[in-house]
Amino acid sequence: MIPLRLPALAESDRAFVTRLRSQPQAPGDPSESYLIEESAEGGTFAGPRGIIAIDGVPAEQLDGDVILVRPQALPGNSGSIERLLRAHRPEGGIAHNTLLVTERCDQLCLMCSQPPKKTHVDRFAYLEEACLLAEPGSLIGITGGEPTLYKEQVFGLLERVLSVRPDLEFHVLTNGQHFASEDVPRLRGPLYRRVSWGIPLYAPEPALHEEIVGKSGAFARLEESFVHLLAARARIELRTVLLSSNLPILGDLSRFVATRLRFIEAWSIMQLEHTGYARNRWKDLFVDHRTQFDTIADALNHTAVHGVRAQLFNFPRCTVPDEYRELAVASISDWKRKYAQACDGCRERTKCCGFFEWHPDDETMKMVTPL
Ligand code: SF4
C-alpha cells in the first residue's frame, strides 16, 4: 500500500499546506517547498514556512504532492504530513485523489467501509487550499462520512475552487439525504457542470434500502433529493454495492433505474470491500459474482437496452464473463490496490482494478485466472 501519512518534523509551529517540488518550477512560489537534501528513505524540503524533513518514502515519489503538514509543535502531535493530493497520474489517465471532509454520517450502512465517528474535525480551509494547488486537469473526490452534513462548506469550497480553476472537476460521494429545493438555483449554475454526485441506492423500495443504510425514512428522503437534483440538471453517478440481500432484487432495481432514474450519468454496481463493518459480516454479505453472474448480467442487459450506462466497480476483470468485461473498470485507487502474484503475466492488468489491499490474500489467489 502506498502510504498517505508519513512521519515528519517541521520548523513551523502551525499546520499548513504546501506543494513539494524536487526542482523549483517557479522560484519563489510561496505555496511550494523545494527539496534541499534527500536520502534513500526521505527528503528535506525548504519553503516559506521553514524546513520539513519527511521520512518513509524516497523524495522523488513526493514530487508534486500537495501535503498538509502537522508540525510536532502542535499539541498531541508527534509530527507528520498527509499527502492530500498525490501528483501521480495513471498512464494515459488523469490525476484522481479523494479528500475526506468529515467522518460523521447520518446513516449506518451495514457494510460501511469507513465506519462513522461522532466527532468532526473541520479541515475545510486546508482542503480548499490544497484544491487550489491541484495538478492541472485533476479530478478531485470529496468523501466522508457524509459531506453534505456540512453542505454550506462543501458548496462554498466547490464554488470558490472551480471559479478560479476552470481545469478541475469534482466528484462528491453523498448519501443524498440533504438536498433541498433552495439548493436548486445554486446547483443549476455553470460551475456545477464540473461536479458529479455519487449517490448510493441499494434497492427499488424502502424496506430493503433502509435496512441496508440503517436509517428509517432514508428512501423517501433520497427520492426527494433526486427530484431537486433532476431540477438542477445535476450529474449523478448512482452506486449499488452488491450484497446477498439485494442480489435477488437487482433485476427490479435495474428496472427502477431504467424507468425512474434515466437522468443519471451512470450506474455503478460495486463489489464489497473487505474492511469496516463488512469484514466481520463477510460470510453473510458477500456475493461470489463468479457463480451468480446471470442476475448481474440481466440487470446490465436491461439498463443497456434502455440507454443507461452501467459499470462494474471492484470486479477483477478475469472474474467477469467476456461479454461484460469492458464494463469492469479500474476502480480501485493505486494507493490501496494490489494484485495476486499470478497477475504479473496478465495482459489485462493495466485495465484491471485488482483487489483492495485489505482483501485476504488466500481469496485473491483463488479468484484470479490470468488473461
Ligand atoms: S489475472 Fe489479475 S490482473 Fe488479470 S484480470 Fe485477473 S485480477 Fe486482473
Residues whose N, C-alpha, C, O or C-beta is under 5 A from the ligand:
A	BS01	SF4	P316 R317 C318 A342 C343 C346 E348 R349 C352 G354 V368 T369 P370 L371
